[in-house]
Amino acid sequence: DQCRTDVRDVYAAGDIVRGPMLAHKGMEEGVMVAERIAGQKTQINYDNIPSVIYTHPEIAWVGKTEQELKSGGQEYKAGVFPFVASGRALAANDTTGMVKIIADAKTDRVLGCHCIGPSAADLVQQVVIAIEFGSSAEDLALTVFSHPTLSEAVHEAALAVNGHAIHIPNKKPRKAKK
């Protein structure tokens, strides 16, 4: 976890150590190694490293998936907002996809996010910050987002977690799932 090797004072980072082979993960490991060499006690939260597939539509995710939570027996709730309901996506004629936010059923703490669609790589980053600071879906829902922007899809998905979306019909909040 500290990027140490079996050789004293030799470290490794990036694609040759555990975890996904992502440039941003390797860069963060390099920073961590430099800080550790300087005597600081730093670490990386490997559960909060975003993944992106640069296709059309773009795909990005961070944190837990519904499948992981189900298999682990953790109760959760999820909110989904489709880009077809986004004014900015409609104006750009790019309405494929959605943003999904997953939160703990009891604490409302954000556990994961999955985006498919325009600017997914940029949108998921907002949820990376929320997860890093232990934010709840309500914290995201109470945040003011610029209008009209694609980032409003993150806001609407956070609102939908608790059945309070503005620009789509609200279903009853999905029952907590195991």
C-alpha positions as CSV (number, residue, x, y, z in Angstrom):
1,D,0.0,0.0,0.0
2,Q,3.0,2.3,0.4
3,C,4.5,1.4,-3.0
4,R,7.6,-0.1,-1.3
5,T,9.5,-2.9,-2.9
6,D,11.6,-5.7,-1.4
7,V,14.7,-3.5,-1.9
8,R,15.3,-0.9,0.8
9,D,14.7,2.7,-0.4
10,V,13.3,1.5,-3.8
11,Y,9.7,2.3,-4.6
12,A,7.4,1.3,-7.4
13,A,4.3,3.2,-8.8
14,G,1.9,3.0,-11.6
15,D,1.2,0.0,-13.8
16,I,3.6,-2.3,-12.0
17,V,1.8,-2.1,-8.7
18,R,-1.6,-3.3,-7.6
19,G,-4.8,-1.7,-8.9
20,P,-6.0,-0.4,-12.2
21,M,-3.5,0.6,-14.8
22,L,-4.5,4.3,-15.0
23,A,-2.2,7.3,-15.5
24,H,-3.9,9.3,-12.8
25,K,-3.5,6.5,-10.3
26,G,0.2,6.2,-11.2
27,M,0.7,10.0,-10.8
28,E,-0.9,10.0,-7.4
29,E,1.2,7.1,-6.3
30,G,4.3,9.0,-7.5
31,V,3.3,12.0,-5.3
32,M,2.6,9.7,-2.4
33,V,6.1,8.1,-2.7
34,A,7.8,11.5,-2.8
35,E,5.9,12.6,0.3
36,R,6.7,9.4,2.1
37,I,10.4,9.8,1.2
38,A,10.1,13.3,2.7
39,G,8.8,11.8,5.9
40,Q,5.1,12.6,5.5
41,K,2.5,9.9,6.3
42,T,0.3,9.9,3.2
43,Q,-1.8,7.2,1.6
44,I,-4.1,6.7,-1.3
45,N,-7.8,5.7,-1.1
46,Y,-7.8,3.1,-3.9
47,D,-11.6,2.8,-3.6
48,N,-12.0,6.3,-4.8
49,I,-10.0,6.3,-8.1
50,P,-12.2,7.1,-11.1
51,S,-12.2,4.9,-14.2
52,V,-13.0,6.3,-17.7
53,I,-13.6,4.7,-21.1
54,Y,-13.2,7.4,-23.8
55,T,-15.8,6.1,-26.2
56,H,-18.9,7.7,-27.6
57,P,-20.8,7.7,-25.4
58,E,-18.2,8.2,-22.7
59,I,-18.4,5.9,-19.7
60,A,-17.0,6.7,-16.2
61,W,-17.4,5.3,-12.7
62,V,-16.1,5.5,-9.2
63,G,-16.7,3.7,-6.0
64,K,-19.0,0.7,-5.5
65,T,-21.4,-0.9,-8.0
66,E,-24.8,-2.2,-7.1
67,Q,-23.6,-5.7,-7.8
68,E,-20.7,-5.3,-5.3
69,L,-23.1,-4.0,-2.6
70,K,-25.7,-6.8,-3.2
71,S,-23.0,-9.5,-3.0
72,G,-21.7,-7.9,0.2
73,G,-25.1,-7.7,1.7
74,Q,-24.9,-3.9,2.1
75,E,-28.2,-2.0,1.9
76,Y,-28.2,0.9,-0.5
77,K,-30.4,3.2,-2.5
78,A,-29.8,4.7,-6.0
79,G,-30.9,7.6,-8.0
80,V,-30.8,7.8,-11.8
81,F,-31.1,10.8,-14.1
82,P,-31.2,10.3,-17.9
83,F,-29.6,12.9,-20.2
84,V,-32.7,12.9,-22.3
85,A,-34.2,15.1,-19.5
86,S,-31.2,17.5,-19.4
87,G,-31.8,20.8,-21.2
88,R,-28.1,21.2,-21.9
89,A,-27.8,17.7,-23.4
90,L,-30.9,18.3,-25.5
91,A,-29.4,21.6,-26.8
92,A,-26.2,19.7,-27.7
93,N,-28.2,17.0,-29.3
94,D,-26.4,14.4,-27.2
95,T,-28.9,12.8,-24.9
96,T,-27.6,9.2,-24.7
97,G,-27.0,7.9,-21.2
98,M,-27.5,8.7,-17.6
99,V,-25.9,9.5,-14.3
100,K,-26.5,7.1,-11.4
101,I,-25.6,7.8,-7.8
102,I,-25.5,5.0,-5.2
103,A,-25.8,5.8,-1.4
104,D,-25.8,3.9,1.8
105,A,-29.5,3.1,2.8
106,K,-29.0,4.2,6.4
107,T,-26.4,7.0,6.4
108,D,-27.1,8.4,2.8
109,R,-23.3,8.5,2.3
110,V,-22.4,8.4,-1.3
111,L,-20.8,5.0,-2.2
112,G,-20.5,5.2,-6.0
113,C,-21.4,6.9,-9.3
114,H,-21.8,5.6,-12.8
115,C,-22.1,7.9,-15.8
116,I,-22.7,7.1,-19.4
117,G,-23.0,10.0,-21.8
118,P,-21.6,13.4,-22.6
119,S,-18.7,14.6,-20.4
120,A,-19.0,11.5,-18.2
121,A,-15.3,11.7,-17.2
122,D,-15.8,15.3,-16.0
123,L,-19.1,14.6,-14.2
124,V,-17.9,11.6,-12.2
125,Q,-15.1,13.8,-10.8
126,Q,-17.7,15.7,-8.8
127,V,-18.7,12.5,-7.1
128,V,-15.0,11.6,-6.5
129,I,-14.8,14.7,-4.4
130,A,-18.1,13.9,-2.6
131,I,-16.8,10.3,-1.7
132,E,-13.4,11.6,-0.6
133,F,-15.1,13.9,1.9
134,G,-17.8,11.5,3.1
135,S,-20.6,13.5,1.6
136,S,-24.2,12.3,1.5
137,A,-26.5,12.3,-1.4
138,E,-28.4,15.1,0.4
139,D,-25.2,17.1,0.5
140,L,-25.0,16.9,-3.3
141,A,-28.7,17.6,-3.5
142,L,-28.3,20.8,-1.5
143,T,-25.5,22.1,-3.6
144,V,-26.3,24.8,-6.2
145,F,-25.4,23.7,-9.8
146,S,-25.2,26.1,-12.7
147,H,-28.0,26.0,-15.2
148,P,-28.1,24.9,-17.9
149,T,-25.2,22.5,-17.5
150,L,-24.5,18.8,-17.9
151,S,-23.4,18.8,-14.3
152,E,-27.0,19.2,-13.3
153,A,-27.4,15.5,-14.1
154,V,-25.2,14.8,-11.0
155,H,-27.5,17.1,-9.0
156,E,-30.6,15.5,-10.3
157,A,-29.3,11.9,-9.7
158,A,-28.4,13.0,-6.1
159,L,-32.0,14.4,-5.7
160,A,-33.4,11.1,-7.1
161,V,-31.6,9.0,-4.5
162,N,-34.2,10.2,-2.0
163,G,-37.1,10.7,-4.5
164,H,-36.7,14.5,-4.9
165,A,-35.7,14.9,-8.6
166,I,-36.9,18.1,-10.2
167,H,-36.8,17.4,-13.9
168,I,-38.1,13.8,-14.0
169,P,-41.1,12.1,-12.4
170,N,-40.2,10.9,-9.0
171,K,-40.8,7.3,-8.1
172,K,-41.1,6.3,-4.5
173,P,-37.5,6.1,-3.2
174,R,-36.3,2.6,-4.2
175,K,-36.3,0.3,-1.2
176,A,-33.0,-0.4,0.3
177,K,-31.4,-3.4,-1.4
178,K,-29.2,-6.1,0.0
